[in-house]
Amino acid sequence: MRPLRLSRLALLWAAALLPSLAAVAAWAQGGTIRIIVGTVAGGAIDPYARMIAEHMSQSLGQPIIIENKPGASGSLAAQYIADQPADGSIIWLGTQAFTEIVPNMFPNARWSIDQFHPIIRGVEGPLVFITTPSVPARNLAEFIEWAKQNKGKLSYCSYQAGTPSHFLGYQMNEKWDLDLTHVPYRGSGLQVTGLLGGHSQFGFTQVNSSLPHVRAGKLNALATTGPVRDRSMPDVPTFAELGYPEFTAKVWFGLLVREGTPPDIVTRYTEAAKAAHADPAIRQKLETQGFEVSGATGPQLKTDIKEQVARWGRLVKASGFNVEDRGSTR
């Protein structure tokens, strides 16, 4: 093909592309943004998502709505976003479980973490091991003794299969040979409702979901999974200080977009997200709810996620967890 003809074809292709690029640019300045959450409404993610979305909406001058797409332990939401154009119209509210654990549970999934670009790691925090008043134990040592005496008769609950709540419970089961059955819920709010209603007796919960009920004396907190005591529960020891550092783990919530999203949109979203997490009023509200504000950005976030995918993969494999059994383990 002659060089002149090639040049004409290139010009025609560029001319055809310009309207679509112009449309994306116009949308980026005023279109509605959706934040997709892979759990049912009413859990620990909700207050975080709504506070950050409201602040970012004001900064960007664009409406932002929260849309819940639960299913397959968060994989359904990830697949949905991976199938959409990388135009910035959708932000994924990612978590440790969605980005680091779930990929190990669905090895044949059509989406990959490589299809996403992390914007910010917003908040992080430990989990807390909770029991109901029906459990005759007021500390971890008493709980272990009681659970051993009732081996094969008890179950632990998680806020969703395939989360740290699930696999920390598995670790507890294996360490003390308790023969526990796993009962997964479909969100942290539903998990705590199950505990309050007496449908479950104990499990690892999100701090902000259980904190009000611990303070009200309706639930008992025996230990947290952070490296140091949580500021919202200063009287509750960590697993590490009780002699079990292998239970140290922190969960996080953050924002990601499709890889390939135009750099100027990524930059705008990153700056808006940083401003939201740096706002003193928002930080205070999040900390009151038991969150630790991180606000970390940069390319290291993706490296960290991929390293943790490998770490949690070893635990998923050891547990023998099968997505077909919907998280029931003994």
Secondary structure, DSSP 8 states (H G I E B T S, - for coil): --HHHHHHHHHHHHHHHHHHHHHHHHHHTT--EEEEESS-TTSTHHHHHHHHHHHHHHHHTS-EEEEE---GGGHHHHHHHHTS-SSSSEEEEEEHIIIIIHHHH-TT-S--GGGEEEEEEEEEEEEEEEE-TTS--SSHHHHHHHHHHTTTS-EEEESSTTSHHHHHHHHHHHHHT---EEEE-SSHHHHHHHHHTTS--EEEEEHHHHHHHHHTTSSEEEEE-SSS--TT-TTS-BTTTTT-GGG--EEEEEEEEETT--HHHHHHHHHHHHHHHH-HHHHHHHHHTT-EEEEE-STHHHHHHHHHHHHHHHHHHHHT--GGGTT---
